[in-house]
């Protein structure tokens, strides 16, 4: 995030200069795309820049030493282009996002016009250099049939009244926001509150489709654990919330489901009841080992499912893809409508890339040497490069021991969903308990599936716990890595 400080007035605001900075940062790639140390891309906010390594890291132990250095290089590269009093900060959320006068230059929300129609988030804070972002914003709102509604519980202390309820009429509310907001919650009404957050995402290449499925499944139970470990976003609209993570904020910010799809009205115009936003945790495992833990009914498009089966796609992968396609496209450009699907995957990627889940299963792109990949998406970004590099290296080491020792971290999908809710609570990393396997080194199947897992604190999951009543010591993650 680009942040401008004013020492005289003691203010910090989001600097809306991402377009200018990205134009310069991309010059090296445009001149010599194969020999750059960093790649830069726009993100949702006009104050955001996304940096990635110029090429994937290798698989040697020595490459762990490169991660932090490359992060520092990227930060230095972008920092050279900043104006006086501007700072590049890796924050998950800007604490005053949506508060009055939070941008530089000053902007004003327009509650009756524009893409967001927000009481708090101005359209000028959306990245203006590509139509995708405003198009997504407008289409999600219009498909839903109303503005998105984000309600995050407020942190209660002596300075918060017993009934925290905002008067939104002074901000131009026509009554719809007052109806959507909840008492004792921080209310937000635009995609920018979620997609204007930053995060730390990792993509792993597998040697084949089977290994990709294994990584996808085995990393899924770790998503809420890593979300809680990296929790970094308790502030919204200048208020302190009673959650520590961004996840439910983003989930609500892009929830394009209609009232019928949310179960608020009988199905008439829509085909499916959909239990989650298009930004949420995954709904099914993909490997044979994980199949028995798919305990949540999966909604999917029957026609697409049958088409995939008829073309020799197996049941688990077919239902995964058919599940993605219960969603409508929310951003499609006219020049991309007519494609040869035998040569181009744009139509698939259009849906795939707007199903924002904790994990993403990525088939190889056509006419490319890139193989099967999985993307690990839950982590919140940290302030320092050292912290971010530590998270990356720890997660990579996890993938290595999962594959090398054939670890089994699987628990039912319903328990992963419960863990995702717990992970976002205040101080979850210290006080919450999470469902996790008793023994991650064994694939022994019990007649009583519930005996395979129980509740642990994150400290116990990472460092281990002696279960005295059962005279066993659960194999902890850190021990296996070391």
C-alpha positions in Angstrom: 0.0 0.0 0.0 1.1 3.5 -0.8 0.7 5.8 2.3 1.3 9.5 2.5 2.2 10.9 5.9 1.8 14.5 7.0 3.9 15.2 10.0 2.5 18.6 10.6 -1.1 17.6 10.7 -0.2 14.1 12.0 -2.2 12.3 9.4 -1.7 9.2 7.2 -3.7 8.7 4.1 -3.7 6.3 1.2 -1.9 7.7 -1.8 -3.7 7.1 -5.1 -0.6 7.0 -7.3 -0.4 3.3 -8.2 -1.0 4.0 -11.9 2.0 6.3 -12.1 4.3 4.1 -10.2 3.3 0.9 -12.0 4.0 2.5 -15.4 7.6 3.1 -14.4 8.0 -0.3 -12.6 6.8 -2.2 -15.7 9.4 -0.5 -18.0 12.1 -3.2 -17.2 9.7 -6.0 -17.9 8.6 -4.4 -21.2 12.2 -4.1 -22.3 13.5 -7.5 -21.2 10.8 -9.7 -19.8 13.0 -12.8 -19.3 15.6 -11.2 -17.1 13.8 -9.2 -14.5 14.0 -9.9 -10.8 10.5 -8.7 -10.1 7.1 -8.5 -11.8 4.6 -5.8 -11.0 0.8 -5.8 -11.5 -2.2 -3.6 -10.6 -4.5 -4.6 -7.9 -8.0 -3.4 -6.9 -7.0 -0.2 -5.1 -5.6 2.9 -6.7 -3.1 2.8 -3.8 -2.0 -0.8 -4.2 0.8 -2.5 -6.2 1.3 -6.2 -6.4 4.8 -7.6 -6.6 6.0 -11.1 -7.4 9.4 -12.6 -8.1 10.6 -12.3 -11.7 10.6 -16.1 -12.0 9.6 -19.0 -9.8 12.0 -20.0 -7.0 13.8 -23.3 -7.4 13.4 -26.4 -5.3 16.9 -26.4 -3.6 17.4 -25.6 0.1 19.6 -22.7 -1.0 16.6 -21.0 -2.6 15.1 -20.3 0.9 17.8 -17.7 1.3 16.6 -15.9 -1.8 13.0 -15.2 -0.6 13.6 -12.4 1.8 16.3 -10.8 -0.4 13.9 -10.7 -3.3 11.2 -9.1 -1.1 13.7 -6.4 0.0 14.7 -5.8 -3.6 11.1 -5.3 -4.6 10.4 -2.9 -1.8 13.6 -0.9 -2.6 12.7 -0.8 -6.3 9.3 0.7 -5.6 10.4 2.9 -2.8 12.8 4.8 -5.2 9.7 6.1 -7.0 7.9 7.5 -4.0 7.4 11.2 -3.3 8.5 12.9 -0.1 6.5 11.7 2.9 5.2 8.6 0.9 5.9 5.2 2.4 5.4 1.7 0.9 3.8 -0.4 3.6 2.8 -4.1 3.5 -0.4 -3.8 5.5 -3.3 -6.2 5.2 -5.8 -3.3 5.7 -5.4 0.4 6.1 -6.9 1.2 9.5 -8.9 4.3 8.3 -10.2 2.8 5.0 -13.6 4.3 4.5 -13.2 6.9 7.2 -13.6 10.6 6.2 -10.8 12.0 4.2 -8.7 8.8 4.0 -7.1 9.4 0.6 -4.6 11.7 -1.0 -5.6 13.5 -3.1 -8.9 14.0 -1.3 -11.9 12.2 -2.7 -15.6 11.9 -1.8 -17.9 8.9 -1.9 -21.0 9.2 -4.2 -23.8 7.2 -2.7 -26.1 7.6 -5.7 -23.8 7.2 -8.7 -20.7 5.3 -9.8 -19.6 1.7 -9.6 -19.8 1.3 -5.8 -22.5 3.7 -4.8 -20.9 3.6 -1.4 -21.5 5.9 1.6 -17.8 5.5 2.5 -15.6 4.2 -0.3 -15.0 6.6 -3.3 -14.7 5.2 -6.8 -11.5 7.2 -7.2 -9.9 4.8 -4.8 -10.5 1.9 -7.3 -7.5 1.4 -9.7 -8.4 3.4 -12.8 -5.8 1.9 -15.2 -7.9 -1.1 -16.2 -11.7 -1.4 -16.5 -11.8 -4.8 -14.8 -12.0 -3.4 -11.3 -14.8 -1.0 -11.7 -16.6 -3.5 -13.9 -16.4 -6.2 -11.2 -17.6 -3.7 -8.6 -20.6 -2.6 -10.6 -21.5 -6.2 -11.8 -21.3 -7.7 -8.3 -23.6 -5.0 -6.9 -26.1 -5.3 -9.8 -26.2 -9.1 -9.8 -26.8 -9.2 -6.1 -29.7 -6.7 -6.6 -28.4 -4.4 -3.9 -25.2 -3.1 -2.4 -23.0 -5.6 -0.6 -23.4 -5.6 3.2 -20.4 -6.2 5.4 -21.0 -6.2 9.2 -18.0 -6.9 11.5 -18.5 -6.9 15.3 -17.0 -3.9 17.0 -14.5 -4.3 19.8 -16.2 -3.3 23.1 -14.4 -1.3 25.7 -15.3 1.6 28.0 -15.3 4.0 25.1 -17.9 2.2 23.1 -21.6 2.8 24.0 -23.7 -0.1 25.1 -25.6 0.3 21.8 -23.3 1.1 18.9 -25.5 2.3 16.1 -24.6 4.7 13.4 -26.8 7.4 11.9 -26.1 6.9 8.1 -28.6 9.5 6.8 -26.0 12.2 7.1 -23.9 10.2 4.6 -26.6 10.1 2.0 -28.3 6.8 3.0 -31.6 6.3 1.3 -32.6 3.8 4.0 -31.1 0.7 2.5 -27.8 0.9 4.4 -29.6 1.5 7.7 -31.6 -1.6 7.0 -28.5 -3.7 6.1 -26.4 -2.6 9.0 -26.4 -4.4 12.3 -26.3 -2.9 15.8 -22.8 -3.2 17.5 -21.2 -3.8 14.2 -18.9 -1.9 11.9 -20.9 -1.5 8.7 -19.3 -1.4 5.2 -21.0 -1.3 1.8 -18.5 -1.7 -1.0 -16.2 -4.2 -2.7 -13.2 -1.9 -1.9 -13.3 -2.7 1.8 -12.4 -6.3 1.0 -10.6 -6.3 -2.3 -8.8 -3.2 -1.1 -7.0 -5.4 1.4 -3.5 -6.9 0.8 -2.4 -10.5 1.5 0.4 -13.0 1.0 -0.3 -15.7 -1.5 1.9 -18.7 -2.6 1.8 -20.8 -5.7 3.4 -24.2 -5.9 4.1 -26.2 -9.0 3.5 -30.0 -8.7 5.2 -32.7 -10.7 1.8 -34.0 -12.0 -1.9 -33.8 -11.4 -1.9 -36.4 -8.6 0.7 -34.4 -6.6 -1.3 -31.2 -7.2 -4.4 -32.9 -5.8 -2.5 -34.1 -2.8 -1.1 -30.6 -2.0 -4.5 -29.0 -2.6 -6.2 -31.4 -0.1 -3.4 -31.6 2.5 -2.9 -27.8 2.6 -6.7 -27.1 3.1 -6.8 -27.9 6.8 -3.8 -25.6 7.3 -5.6 -22.6 5.8 -7.4 -21.6 9.0 -4.3 -22.3 11.0 -2.2 -20.0 8.9 -4.9 -17.4 8.8 -4.9 -17.2 12.6 -1.1 -17.3 12.7 -0.8 -14.4 10.3 -3.8 -12.4 11.6 -3.2 -8.7 10.9 -6.4 -6.8 10.3 -8.4 -5.6 13.3 -9.2 -2.1 12.1 -11.9 -0.9 9.6 -13.3 2.6 9.0 -11.1 3.9 11.9 -12.8 1.6 14.4 -11.4 -1.4 16.3 -13.2 -4.6 15.4 -13.6 -7.7 17.4 -12.0 -9.8 14.7 -8.3 -10.1 13.7 -8.6 -11.2 10.1 -9.8 -9.8 6.7 -11.5 -13.0 5.5 -15.1 -12.4 6.2 -14.8 -8.8 5.1 -13.6 -9.8 1.7 -16.1 -12.7 1.5 -19.0 -10.3 2.1 -17.5 -7.6 -0.1 -17.8 -9.7 -3.3 -21.0 -11.7 -2.3 -22.9 -11.4 -5.5 -25.6 -14.0 -4.5 -29.2 -12.9 -5.0 -31.7 -13.2 -2.2 -32.9 -16.5 -3.8 -29.4 -17.9 -3.9 -28.9 -16.9 -0.2 -32.1 -18.8 0.7 -34.0 -15.6 1.7 -36.6 -16.2 -1.1 -37.9 -19.3 -2.9 -35.9 -20.2 -6.1 -37.7 -18.7 -9.1 -35.2 -16.7 -11.3 -32.0 -18.6 -10.1 -31.0 -22.2 -10.4 -29.2 -22.9 -7.2 -29.1 -22.3 -3.5 -25.5 -21.3 -2.8 -24.2 -21.6 0.8 -21.1 -19.4 0.5 -19.9 -16.2 -1.2 -17.6 -16.7 -4.2 -14.8 -15.7 -1.9 -14.6 -18.3 0.9 -13.1 -21.6 1.9 -13.1 -24.6 -0.5 -16.1 -27.0 -0.5 -14.6 -30.3 -1.5 -11.3 -32.3 -1.6 -10.0 -33.6 -4.9 -7.9 -36.7 -4.0 -9.2 -40.2 -3.4 -7.7 -40.0 0.1 -9.8 -36.9 0.8 -13.0 -38.1 -0.7 -14.3 -39.6 2.6 -14.0 -36.2 4.3 -16.3 -34.5 1.8 -19.1 -34.3 4.3 -20.8 -31.1 3.1 -23.3 -31.4 0.3 -21.8 -29.9 -2.8 -23.9 -27.7 -5.1 -22.8 -28.1 -8.8 -24.1 -27.7 -12.3 -25.4 -31.2 -13.4 -25.0 -30.5 -17.1 -21.4 -29.5 -16.8 -20.7 -32.4 -14.4 -22.2 -34.9 -16.9 -20.3 -33.3 -19.8 -17.0 -33.7 -17.9 -17.7 -37.3 -17.0 -18.5 -38.1 -20.6 -15.0 -36.7 -21.5 -13.2 -39.0 -19.0 -12.8 -36.5 -16.1 -13.2 -38.4 -12.8 -16.0 -37.7 -10.4 -14.0 -35.6 -7.9 -12.5 -33.2 -10.4 -15.7 -33.1 -12.4 -17.8 -32.0 -9.4 -15.1 -29.5 -8.4 -15.2 -27.8 -11.8 -19.0 -28.1 -12.1 -19.2 -26.4 -8.7 -17.1 -23.5 -9.9 -19.6 -23.0 -12.7 -22.6 -22.4 -10.5 -21.3 -18.8 -10.5 -22.0 -16.3 -13.2 -19.2 -14.4 -14.8 -18.9 -11.0 -13.2 -16.4 -9.5 -15.7 -16.4 -10.4 -19.4 -15.1 -8.2 -22.2 -16.6 -8.2 -25.7 -13.4 -9.3 -27.5 -13.2 -12.4 -25.2 -16.8 -13.6 -25.8 -16.1 -15.7 -28.9 -13.1 -18.1 -28.2 -12.0 -21.4 -29.5 -12.2 -23.5 -26.3 -9.9 -26.1 -27.8 -7.1 -23.6 -28.1 -7.9 -21.1 -25.4 -8.9 -21.3 -21.7 -10.2 -17.8 -21.3 -13.8 -18.9 -20.6 -12.6 -21.3 -17.9 -10.2 -18.8 -16.4 -12.9 -16.1 -16.3 -14.9 -18.3 -13.9 -11.9 -19.8 -12.1 -10.2 -16.5 -11.4 -13.4 -15.1 -9.8 -13.9 -18.0 -7.5 -11.6 -16.7 -4.8 -11.2 -19.6 -2.3 -8.6 -20.5 0.3 -7.0 -22.9 -2.2 -7.0 -22.7 -6.0 -6.4 -25.7 -8.2 -4.7 -24.5 -11.4 -4.5 -26.6 -14.5 -1.7 -26.0 -17.0 -2.3 -23.1 -19.4 -2.4 -24.2 -23.1 0.8 -23.9 -25.2 3.0 -23.4 -22.1 5.6 -25.3 -20.2 3.9 -24.5 -16.9 2.5 -27.6 -15.1 -0.1 -28.3 -12.6 -0.2 -25.8 -9.7 -1.9 -25.1 -6.5 -2.3 -21.7 -4.9 -2.3 -21.2 -1.1 -4.4 -18.0 -0.4 -5.3 -17.5 3.3 -2.3 -15.7 4.7 -2.4 -12.1 5.8 0.6 -9.9 4.8 3.0 -8.8 7.5 4.7 -5.4 8.0 8.3 -6.7 7.5 10.0 -8.6 4.7 11.5 -10.9 7.4 8.1 -12.0 8.7 6.7 -12.5 5.2 9.7 -14.5 4.1 9.4 -16.6 7.3 5.8 -17.4 6.4 6.7 -18.3 2.8 9.6 -20.6 3.8 7.5 -22.3 6.6 4.7 -23.0 4.2 7.1 -24.3 1.5 8.7 -26.6 4.1 5.3 -27.9 5.0 4.7 -28.9 1.3 8.0 -30.7 1.3 7.3 -32.8 4.4 3.8 -33.5 3.3 5.0 -35.0 0.1 8.2 -36.6 1.4 6.7 -38.3 4.5 3.2 -38.7 3.0 1.6 -36.8 5.9 -2.1 -37.0 6.4 -3.7 -33.7 7.6 -7.2 -34.4 6.4 -10.2 -33.6 8.5 -13.9 -33.2 7.3 -14.6 -30.2 5.2 -17.3 -29.2 7.8 -14.5 -29.0 10.5 -12.4 -26.8 8.2 -15.3 -24.5 7.8 -15.7 -24.3 11.6 -11.9 -23.6 11.9 -12.2 -20.7 9.4 -14.8 -19.0 11.6 -12.6 -19.6 14.7 -9.5 -18.4 13.0 -10.9 -14.9 12.6 -11.8 -14.3 16.2 -9.8 -11.9 18.3 -6.6 -13.6 19.7 -7.6 -16.8 18.0 -3.9 -17.8 17.7 -3.7 -17.9 21.5 -7.1 -18.8 22.8 -9.1 -20.7 20.2 -9.1 -24.4 19.6 -9.1 -25.9 16.1 -10.0 -29.3 14.8 -6.9 -31.2 13.7 -5.8 -34.8 13.3 -4.5 -36.6 16.3 -1.7 -38.3 14.3 -0.6 -36.6 11.0 1.9 -39.4 10.3 -0.6 -42.2 10.0 -3.3 -42.9 7.5 -4.9 -45.6 9.6 -8.7 -45.4 9.1 -10.8 -45.9 12.2 -14.4 -47.3 12.2 -15.2 -44.2 14.2 -14.0 -41.3 12.0 -14.3 -38.8 14.8 -11.6 -40.5 16.7 -9.1 -39.4 14.0 -9.3 -35.8 15.0 -9.9 -33.6 18.0 -9.5 -29.9 19.1 -6.1 -28.4 19.7 -4.7 -24.9 20.2 -2.4 -23.7 17.5 0.5 -24.0 19.9 -0.3 -27.7 20.3 -0.8 -28.2 16.5 2.6 -26.6 15.8 4.6 -27.8 18.8 2.8 -30.9 19.9 0.7 -32.1 22.9 0.8 -35.1 25.1 -2.6 -36.7 25.3 -2.2 -38.2 28.7 -5.5 -40.0 28.9 -4.7 -41.8 25.6 -1.0 -42.2 26.3 0.0 -40.8 23.0 1.9 -37.8 21.8 0.4 -36.2 18.7 3.1 -35.7 16.0 3.5 -32.0 15.7 4.2 -30.0 12.6 7.4 -28.4 13.8 8.9 -31.7 14.8 8.3 -33.2 11.4 9.8 -30.2 9.6 12.9 -30.2 11.7 
